């Protein structure tokens, strides 16, 4: 039997530490999350614009390799990690946001890679979560290319399947094979709500 201390308990944090008037206060949020048994915080949702800028929901987060988000965001994330949350993931995408993945791929050299590295330098990033829910068809070459590029930076990837399990299982197999039989995908975050199947 797995002891409770070895279990992963993850929370998708929508806009966490990015409210104009936080309630409760950020200090209280950090205390609640640190003492709540969570091991993993997934920052949801990061969107990549056509110029490579990263937005945390609607707030500019990283631009030209520089952290732009204010409000002591980085300090709060680091305080949360110091308080006991062990893993921070960056969730890219959401329903109908195919463009985030295309934009990340197309701006990888000019901006995407540097913006991701800026976040990695600001706080420990375990992985990038692919919340890929395309409306215009699944693009396996896109997902595999980004999996390889992100793994090449020394961090992991998680896939967040909404549906189309055969697509994701094939991505897992091909990512494993193309990475020298080492799996860069750490785990799946299965969506079992709002139409996920």
N, C-alpha and C positions, 0 to 999 in steps of 0.2 A: 504494500500500500504506500502511496506517495504521501509524505508528510505535508502538512499545510504550508510549511515554510518553503517547499519546493514548487508550489503551484504558482502559475502565472494568473494574475487577476488584472485585466486591462480595462481601461476606460478611454473611450473616444471623447476628448475634450473639445467641444465646439466653442472656439473663440476664447478659451481659457486665458486669463491674464491679459485680456485685451478689451475690457469694458470701460466705458467712460466713467461710470459710477459703480464700481463693483460692490455687490452685496451678496454675501458678506464680504468683508475686506479681504484683500489678497493674503494678508497674514493669516486670517482665519481659514481661507481656502487652502492654503499650504498646510496648515495644521490638520484640517479635516481629511485632506487627501493623504497626507503622510501617515495618519493614524487609522485610516480606513481600510487598510489591508491591501491597497493597490500596489502592484509591482511594476505596472507598465502604464504610461500615459501616451496616448496617440493624439498628436496635435492635428485637429481636423478643422478645416480643410485648407490645404495649401493649393493655390491656383497659380499657374504659370502663364503669364501674358505673352503676347507675340514678340515682345522685345526681350523676353527672358526674365523680366522682373517677377519676383515671388510675392504673392499676396496671401495673407492669412485671413481667409474669408474676404472681406472688402478692404482690409488695411494693408498698405504697402509694407512688406516685411523685409525684403532684401533686394538691393539694386546695385549693380556694378560691383558685386562682391562685398558690399557693405550692409551691415544690419541697419535697417531704417525704422523698424517698429519701436515705439517708445514705451513709456509707462513702466520702466524697469522690467520689461518682459523677460529678458535674458537672466537677470538677477533672480526673478521669481522662479524660473525653471530650475536654475541651479540650486536655489533654496529648497525646492521640492525634492530634488535628487539627494541633497544633503540630508533631508528629512526622512528618506527611506524609499522613495520611488526609484527603482533601479534602472528602468529602461524608458527611453524617450524615442518615439517613432514619429516621423513626419508623414502624414497622410496626404497624398496628392490625388486630386480629382473629386468626384462625387457623381451623382446621377446626371447624365447629359453633358458632362464636361470633358468630352473627348479631346478638346483643344489643349487641355493642360499637358497631356502626354505628347501630342504632336509638337507643341511649343517647346517643351523641354528637350525633345530630340533635336529640333531644328536650331535651337539656340545653345546647344550644349557647349560648343567651342567658344562662342562669343559671350555667353552670360550664364547659362544654366549650371555648368560645372562649378564656376567660381561662386555662384550664389549658394549652391548646396554646401560647398566647402566652408563658406562663411558661417553657416549654421553649425556645421560640424566643429568649427573652431570655437564657437560661442558656448556650446554645451555638448555633452556627450550624446551623439545620435547613434542609436543601435541600428536603425534600419529606416528605409523609406517604404511606406505602405501604399500599394497600388490599388486605389479605389476606382478601378477602371470599369465604367458602366456606359459603354458607347451606345449611341443611338443610331449610328450609321455603319454597323458591322464591326466585328472584332478583328484587330490587326495583330497577328502573332509576331510578325517581324519587328513591329514597333515595341511590343512588350519585351521581347527577348533582347533587343538592342539596348533598351534602357536598363534592363536587369543586369546585363553585362557591364555597361558603363558605370552604374552605381556600385556594383560589386567591386569594380576596379578601383574604387576610392577607398576600399577597405571596410565598408559597412554592408549590412545585409539588406535584403528585400523581403517584404511580406506581400502576399497577394490577398486581395479582399474580394473573392468571387461573389457576384450578385446572382448570376445564373451562368449557364453554358459551361458546366463542369468539365466536359470533354476538352474544351479549349484550354482551361486552366491546367488540367492534368497533362496535356501535351506540352504546354509551356514549361511545367515543372520538369518533365523528362528532357526536353531539349536544353533547358538551362543547365541541368545537371551534366548532360553529355558535352555540351560546348564549353563547360567550365572544368574540363579534365576530370569528370566524375566526382566533383565536389559540388554540393548543392548550395548555391548562393541564396536560395529562398528559404528563410528560416522557418516560416510556418504560414498557414492560411488563417485569415480572419473571416470565417463564414458568415455571410449575411442571411439571416433567417427571419427577416421582417420586411414589411412594405413591398411585398411582391418578390422578394428574393427566393430563388429555388435552386 
